[in-house]
Amino acid sequence: MKIFKFYEDSIIPQYQTAGAAGFDFCAHLAEPYTMQPGEIHAFDTGVGVEIPAGYELQIRSRSGLAYKHQVSLLNGIGTIDSDYRGEMRVLLKNHSDKEFTVEPGMRIAQGVV
């Protein structure tokens, strides 16, 4: 799989440990963004992917965000098809009754091929 940047300061997704099943996608933001309780927001990642034909990239919630802050992917699991070449965006929902701030470069989702 090939990963490419849309912006100079985009962060290429990386596995955080040797045993990690998924690699983390980071928010590409100019400044922090505060989600209100119940809010849904599409966050840019600043990256795109080239997936081989016959495969998909699944975008999944990060369990730490879900458990600690009740913030998760709106649609449970997102699918990136092998022919998609645009910038990836992550749809997050704040399920809690508190504000949640996403910082530039924060790990907001994980990908599994």
Accessible surface in RSA format (square Angstrom, percent):
REM  Atomic radii and reference values for relative SASA: ProtOr
REM  Chains: A
REM  Algorithm: Lee & Richards
REM  Probe-radius: 1.40
REM  Slices: 20
REM RES _ NUM      All-atoms   Total-Side   Main-Chain    Non-polar    All polar
REM                ABS   REL    ABS   REL    ABS   REL    ABS   REL    ABS   REL
RES MET A   1    88.92  46.1  18.72  12.4  70.20 167.2  22.56  19.2  66.37  87.9
RES LYS A   2   123.54  60.3 116.71  71.6   6.83  16.3  72.39  65.2  51.15  54.5
RES ILE A   3    46.36  26.4  23.35  17.4  23.01  55.5  23.35  16.8  23.01  62.4
RES PHE A   4    55.09  27.6  51.35  31.8   3.74   9.7  55.09  33.4   0.00   0.0
RES LYS A   5   100.32  48.9  73.10  44.9  27.22  64.8  37.20  33.5  63.12  67.2
RES PHE A   6    85.22  42.6  55.80  34.6  29.42  76.6  60.33  36.6  24.89  71.3
RES TYR A   7    98.00  45.8  89.78  51.1   8.21  21.4  66.57  50.0  31.43  38.7
RES GLU A   8   164.90  94.7 145.62 110.2  19.27  45.9  67.77 131.1  97.13  79.3
RES ASP A   9   105.08  73.6  83.24  82.8  21.85  51.7  48.00 113.0  57.09  56.9
RES SER A  10     4.38   3.7   0.00   0.0   4.38  10.1   0.13   0.3   4.25   6.0
RES ILE A  11    76.07  43.3  69.50  51.8   6.58  15.8  72.67  52.3   3.40   9.2
RES ILE A  12    59.62  33.9  55.96  41.7   3.66   8.8  55.96  40.3   3.66   9.9
RES PRO A  13     9.39   6.8   0.17   0.2   9.22  33.5   0.72   0.6   8.67  53.9
RES GLN A  14   108.15  60.5 102.48  74.9   5.67  13.5  25.95  55.2  82.20  62.3
RES TYR A  15   123.77  57.8 102.42  58.3  21.36  55.6  72.18  54.2  51.59  63.6
RES GLN A  16    95.58  53.4  65.06  47.5  30.52  72.7  21.84  46.5  73.74  55.9
RES THR A  17    90.15  64.1  77.10  78.2  13.05  31.1  77.78 104.5  12.37  18.7
RES ALA A  18   122.17 112.3  70.08 108.1  52.09 118.5  83.24 117.2  38.92 103.1
RES GLY A  19    74.61  92.0   0.00   N/A  74.61  92.0  42.47 116.6  32.14  72.0
RES ALA A  20    35.26  32.4  13.81  21.3  21.44  48.8  23.04  32.4  12.22  32.4
RES ALA A  21    83.49  76.8  58.19  89.8  25.30  57.6  68.34  96.2  15.16  40.2
RES GLY A  22     6.56   8.1   0.00   N/A   6.56   8.1   0.00   0.0   6.56  14.7
RES PHE A  23     7.93   4.0   7.77   4.8   0.17   0.4   7.93   4.8   0.00   0.0
RES ASP A  24    11.40   8.0  10.25  10.2   1.15   2.7   0.87   2.0  10.54  10.5
RES PHE A  25     0.51   0.3   0.45   0.3   0.06   0.2   0.51   0.3   0.00   0.0
RES CYS A  26    12.68   9.6  10.46  11.7   2.22   5.2   1.18   3.0  11.50  12.4
RES ALA A  27     2.77   2.5   0.00   0.0   2.77   6.3   0.01   0.0   2.76   7.3
RES HIS A  28    43.97  24.0  34.74  24.1   9.23  23.6  31.35  32.3  12.62  14.7
RES LEU A  29    40.22  22.4  22.86  16.4  17.36  43.6  26.87  18.9  13.35  35.9
RES ALA A  30   111.80 102.8  63.28  97.7  48.52 110.4  74.17 104.5  37.63  99.7
RES GLU A  31   121.33  69.7 117.80  89.1   3.53   8.4  34.69  67.1  86.64  70.7
RES PRO A  32    70.98  51.7  55.08  50.2  15.90  57.8  55.12  45.5  15.86  98.5
RES TYR A  33    69.18  32.3  67.42  38.4   1.76   4.6  51.47  38.7  17.71  21.8
RES THR A  34    51.15  36.4  37.57  38.1  13.58  32.4  18.75  25.2  32.39  49.0
RES MET A  35     0.00   0.0   0.00   0.0   0.00   0.0   0.00   0.0   0.00   0.0
RES GLN A  36    84.19  47.1  84.19  61.5   0.00   0.0  46.65  99.3  37.54  28.5
RES PRO A  37    62.54  45.6  41.70  38.0  20.84  75.7  42.15  34.8  20.39 126.7
RES GLY A  38    42.38  52.3   0.00   N/A  42.38  52.3  26.67  73.2  15.70  35.2
RES GLU A  39    41.71  23.9  32.68  24.7   9.03  21.5  28.68  55.5  13.03  10.6
RES ILE A  40    83.15  47.3  61.14  45.5  22.01  53.1  61.14  44.0  22.01  59.7
RES HIS A  41    48.75  26.6  45.71  31.8   3.04   7.8  30.15  31.1  18.60  21.6
RES ALA A  42    25.58  23.5  16.48  25.4   9.10  20.7  16.48  23.2   9.10  24.1
RES PHE A  43     0.92   0.5   0.00   0.0   0.92   2.4   0.92   0.6   0.00   0.0
RES ASP A  44    47.18  33.1  44.93  44.7   2.25   5.3   2.33   5.5  44.86  44.7
RES THR A  45     2.27   1.6   0.37   0.4   1.90   4.5   0.37   0.5   1.90   2.9
RES GLY A  46     0.00   0.0   0.00   N/A   0.00   0.0   0.00   0.0   0.00   0.0
RES VAL A  47     0.45   0.3   0.45   0.4   0.00   0.0   0.45   0.4   0.00   0.0
RES GLY A  48     0.00   0.0   0.00   N/A   0.00   0.0   0.00   0.0   0.00   0.0
RES VAL A  49     0.61   0.4   0.09   0.1   0.52   1.3   0.09   0.1   0.52   1.4
RES GLU A  50    66.45  38.2  63.45  48.0   3.00   7.1   6.92  13.4  59.53  48.6
RES ILE A  51     4.62   2.6   0.27   0.2   4.35  10.5   1.11   0.8   3.51   9.5
RES PRO A  52    67.66  49.3  54.37  49.6  13.30  48.3  67.06  55.4   0.61   3.8
RES ALA A  53    91.71  84.3  67.79 104.6  23.92  54.4  68.64  96.7  23.07  61.1
RES GLY A  54    83.02 102.4   0.00   N/A  83.02 102.4  43.64 119.8  39.38  88.2
RES TYR A  55   132.98  62.1 120.21  68.4  12.77  33.2  77.70  58.4  55.28  68.1
RES GLU A  56    63.97  36.7  60.32  45.6   3.64   8.7  28.67  55.5  35.30  28.8
RES LEU A  57     0.00   0.0   0.00   0.0   0.00   0.0   0.00   0.0   0.00   0.0
RES GLN A  58    44.16  24.7  44.16  32.3   0.00   0.0   4.32   9.2  39.85  30.2
RES ILE A  59     6.56   3.7   6.56   4.9   0.00   0.0   6.56   4.7   0.00   0.0
RES ARG A  60    83.62  35.1  83.62  42.6   0.00   0.0  17.68  24.2  65.95  40.0
RES SER A  61    28.91  24.4  19.80  26.4   9.11  21.0  17.19  36.6  11.72  16.4
RES ARG A  62    49.47  20.8  47.49  24.2   1.98   4.7   2.95   4.0  46.52  28.2
RES SER A  63    88.73  75.0  80.92 108.0   7.81  18.0  50.84 108.3  37.89  53.1
RES GLY A  64    26.18  32.3   0.00   N/A  26.18  32.3  22.79  62.5   3.38   7.6
RES LEU A  65    13.55   7.5  12.79   9.1   0.76   1.9  12.82   9.0   0.73   2.0
RES ALA A  66    37.09  34.1  29.04  44.8   8.05  18.3  29.64  41.7   7.45  19.7
RES TYR A  67   182.47  85.2 167.80  95.5  14.67  38.2 126.72  95.2  55.75  68.7
RES LYS A  68   147.77  72.1 120.16  73.7  27.61  65.7  70.79  63.7  76.99  82.0
RES HIS A  69    75.55  41.3  70.02  48.7   5.53  14.2  43.19  44.5  32.36  37.7
RES GLN A  70    81.77  45.7  77.74  56.8   4.03   9.6  39.37  83.8  42.40  32.2
RES VAL A  71     0.53   0.3   0.00   0.0   0.53   1.3   0.00   0.0   0.53   1.4
RES SER A  72    23.38  19.8  22.41  29.9   0.97   2.2  14.24  30.3   9.14  12.8
RES LEU A  73     8.98   5.0   3.37   2.4   5.62  14.1   3.37   2.4   5.62  15.1
RES LEU A  74    77.78  43.3  54.98  39.3  22.80  57.3  55.22  38.8  22.56  60.7
RES ASN A  75    86.41  59.6  57.61  55.7  28.80  69.3  38.78  93.3  47.63  46.0
RES GLY A  76    44.26  54.6   0.00   N/A  44.26  54.6  37.26 102.3   7.00  15.7
RES ILE A  77    88.81  50.5  71.16  53.0  17.65  42.6  71.16  51.2  17.65  47.9
RES GLY A  78    10.96  13.5   0.00   N/A  10.96  13.5  10.96  30.1   0.00   0.0
RES THR A  79    76.67  54.5  49.35  50.0  27.32  65.1  29.34  39.4  47.33  71.5
RES ILE A  80    24.17  13.8  22.82  17.0   1.35   3.3  24.17  17.4   0.00   0.0
RES ASP A  81    82.44  57.7  79.92  79.5   2.53   6.0  14.59  34.3  67.85  67.7
RES SER A  82    28.50  24.1  24.19  32.3   4.32   9.9   1.92   4.1  26.58  37.2
RES ASP A  83   119.10  83.4  96.65  96.2  22.45  53.1  42.00  98.8  77.10  76.9
RES TYR A  84    94.59  44.2  89.59  51.0   5.00  13.0  71.73  53.9  22.86  28.2
RES ARG A  85   104.60  43.9  92.39  47.1  12.22  29.1  54.49  74.5  50.11  30.4
RES GLY A  86    25.70  31.7   0.00   N/A  25.70  31.7  22.47  61.7   3.23   7.2
RES GLU A  87    31.99  18.4  24.26  18.4   7.73  18.4  11.70  22.6  20.29  16.6
RES MET A  88     1.72   0.9   0.52   0.3   1.20   2.9   1.72   1.5   0.00   0.0
RES ARG A  89   136.57  57.3 115.27  58.8  21.31  50.7  40.68  55.6  95.89  58.1
RES VAL A  90     1.82   1.2   0.18   0.2   1.64   4.0   1.82   1.6   0.00   0.0
RES LEU A  91    71.15  39.6  68.35  48.9   2.80   7.0  68.35  48.0   2.80   7.5
RES LEU A  92     1.01   0.6   1.01   0.7   0.00   0.0   1.01   0.7   0.00   0.0
RES LYS A  93    58.38  28.5  58.38  35.8   0.00   0.0   7.33   6.6  51.06  54.4
RES ASN A  94     0.00   0.0   0.00   0.0   0.00   0.0   0.00   0.0   0.00   0.0
RES HIS A  95   102.17  55.8  69.59  48.4  32.58  83.3  53.81  55.5  48.37  56.3
RES SER A  96    19.77  16.7   7.71  10.3  12.06  27.8  13.08  27.9   6.69   9.4
RES ASP A  97   119.75  83.9  95.11  94.7  24.65  58.3  42.96 101.1  76.79  76.6
RES LYS A  98   146.90  71.7 142.19  87.2   4.71  11.2  98.95  89.1  47.95  51.1
RES GLU A  99   109.24  62.7  84.26  63.7  24.98  59.5  23.89  46.2  85.35  69.7
RES PHE A 100    18.45   9.2  15.65   9.7   2.80   7.3  18.45  11.2   0.00   0.0
RES THR A 101    47.69  33.9  38.22  38.7   9.47  22.6  21.00  28.2  26.68  40.3
RES VAL A 102     0.03   0.0   0.03   0.0   0.00   0.0   0.03   0.0   0.00   0.0
RES GLU A 103    77.77  44.6  77.77  58.8   0.00   0.0  35.80  69.2  41.97  34.3
RES PRO A 104    59.35  43.3  38.53  35.1  20.82  75.7  38.97  32.2  20.38 126.7
RES GLY A 105    27.35  33.7   0.00   N/A  27.35  33.7  11.95  32.8  15.39  34.5
RES MET A 106    53.48  27.7  43.72  28.9   9.75  23.2  53.33  45.3   0.15   0.2
RES ARG A 107    87.55  36.8  83.91  42.8   3.64   8.7  14.72  20.1  72.83  44.1
RES ILE A 108     0.56   0.3   0.00   0.0   0.56   1.3   0.00   0.0   0.56   1.5
RES ALA A 109     0.00   0.0   0.00   0.0   0.00   0.0   0.00   0.0   0.00   0.0
RES GLN A 110    48.85  27.3  48.85  35.7   0.00   0.0   1.62   3.4  47.23  35.8
RES GLY A 111     0.00   0.0   0.00   N/A   0.00   0.0   0.00   0.0   0.00   0.0
RES VAL A 112    29.83  19.6  28.48  25.8   1.35   3.3  29.26  25.4   0.57   1.5
RES VAL A 113    82.30  54.2  34.36  31.1  47.93 115.5  48.11  41.8  34.19  92.7
END  Absolute sums over single chains surface
CHAIN  1 A     6347.1       4895.2       1452.0       3425.4       2921.7
END  Absolute sums over all chains
TOTAL          6347.1       4895.2       1452.0       3425.4       2921.7
